[in-house]
């Protein structure tokens, strides 16, 4: 797979030199507040994650934005849990660089991941899980075309309270229609 370019971001393969930044982000309580992570991660954990063998279609990707003449790493994302028979997969994203939050990068990344899912991986459905309390993320996903599919009530316990988990998805037909309208 080659680098996936958007208007302001690009998605590229993760490199070993990205691991210190990922390690920093997954240990930042503000970054992980709305992620499934709840325990500290060691650098050894990050290296094990990086070295784990995966389906090549499920390769995690680094998110970079253009900065001057170069690129700045701001997070990572990926497609995982690909179900070949059902042509379905789950998406995930982490914008770890807090200085780049609330700039619309998440919606653009999700749009690029959808293009990859439907245009490259030939999927029919892409879905994600998001905590109901993560209003910023929900808006970002809706902007990218995701539709609320369901709610798992009080399905996660984090920070001393229960929160609902929303299931949001995009079907190939919806993505194609949206793409045609643009």
Secondary structure as GFF3:
##gff-version 3
##sequence-region A 1 182
A	DSSP	beta_strand	4	5	.	.	.	ID=ss1
A	DSSP	beta_strand	9	13	.	.	.	ID=ss2
A	DSSP	three_ten_helix	16	18	.	.	.	ID=ss3
A	DSSP	alpha_helix	19	26	.	.	.	ID=ss4
A	DSSP	alpha_helix	29	32	.	.	.	ID=ss5
A	DSSP	alpha_helix	43	51	.	.	.	ID=ss6
A	DSSP	three_ten_helix	56	58	.	.	.	ID=ss7
A	DSSP	beta_strand	61	67	.	.	.	ID=ss8
A	DSSP	beta_strand	70	83	.	.	.	ID=ss9
A	DSSP	beta_strand	88	95	.	.	.	ID=ss10
A	DSSP	three_ten_helix	98	100	.	.	.	ID=ss11
A	DSSP	alpha_helix	105	119	.	.	.	ID=ss12
A	DSSP	beta_strand	125	131	.	.	.	ID=ss13
A	DSSP	alpha_helix	135	144	.	.	.	ID=ss14
A	DSSP	beta_strand	147	158	.	.	.	ID=ss15
A	DSSP	beta_strand	161	171	.	.	.	ID=ss16
A	DSSP	alpha_helix	172	181	.	.	.	ID=ss17
###
